[in-house]
């Protein structure tokens, strides 16, 4: 439940971060002027929009990074792989299990076959 909620908030912050970055005006105009830059400038004044959008971008970026760390720390529920080992050592252990060494198995007694012998 908590994991799903955090991922939902994480995606919302990512989308808001994309939108805010696109609204900012660049030195050459860019997307900020094409997507209603004049309306943002009229609402906040000449340089007021850039200052506010920069602060909002910084806040969203910090929350994006913190949520990414928290989601990673919580882990995906239901995987059951909660260890303190590194990913590299986990991968090495899984390769050892996936490729066991070859062992020659010798039967203890010979089995007799019923029916015809095929020689």
N, C-alpha and C positions, 0 to 999 in steps of 0.2 A: 504494500500500500504506500509506504513512505518512498520507496524507490520509484514507483510510477509517478508520484506527485513531483518528486525532485526532477525527474526527466522531463516532465511536462513544463515545469518552470524553466528548466534549462533551455528547452526549445523556444519558449516564448522570449527569453532574454536574448537568444541568438537572433531571432527574427527582429526584435526591437533594435539590436545592435546594428544589424544590416541596414535597417531603415534610417536610423540616426546618422550613420556614416554616409549614406547616400544623400541625405539632406544637407550635409555640410558643404559650404562653398569652398572650392579650391582656388588656387591662384589663376587658373585658366578658365574658370567658370564651371566646367564639369557637370555632373548630374544635379548638383545643388540648385543651379539656375534652371535646369530643364524641368525639374519636378516641383515647381512652386517655390523657388528660392525667393522670388519677389514677395510672396505672401509671408514667408517666415521673416524676411527683413522688415516688412511693413509692421508685423506684429511686435517684434522685439527691438526694432531700431537698427541702425547701421551695423554696429559691431556687437550689439547685444545678443544677437542670434548665435554668432560664433562662440561667444563665451559660454552661453548656456548649453549649446550642443556639445561643446568640448567637455564640460563637466558631466553631462549626462553620459557621454561616450565613455569617459573614465570610470564612472560608477558602474555602468553596465559591463565594462570589460573586467573590472575587479570581481563583480558578482559572478560573471561567466567563469572565470578561472577558479574561484572558490567553490562554486557548484560542481565544476568538473572534478576537483580534488575530492569533494565530499562523496560524489557518486562513485568515484573509483574506490574510495575507502570503504563504502558500504558494500559494494560488489553486487553482482546480479543475484537476486534471490533464486534459490533452487538449484544452484550449480554445485554446492557442497565442496567447492575447492577453496576452503578457507585455510590457507597456510601462510606462514611467514617466509617461505622460500621464494627465491627469485624465479622469474619466468624461465630463465635459461636452465637452471637446475631442474625445474619441473619438466621441461622439454627433454632433458637428458634422461631423466627417470622414465618418462613415457616411451622413449625410444628403446630403452633397455627392456621394458616389458613387452613392447610390440615385436621385437626381434630377439626371441630367446635363443640361447646357444643350442647347437645341434647335439642331441644325445642319442647314442646308439642303444636301442632297446633289444635285449636278447630274451626270447621267450624261455621260460623255465622248463616246459615240457612240450613235446611235439604233439600237435593235435592230429587226430586221424580223420581222414575225409571219408564220407560215405558216398557211395556211388562209384562212378567211373573215375579212374585216375587219368589225367590228361598229361601225357608225356610226349 
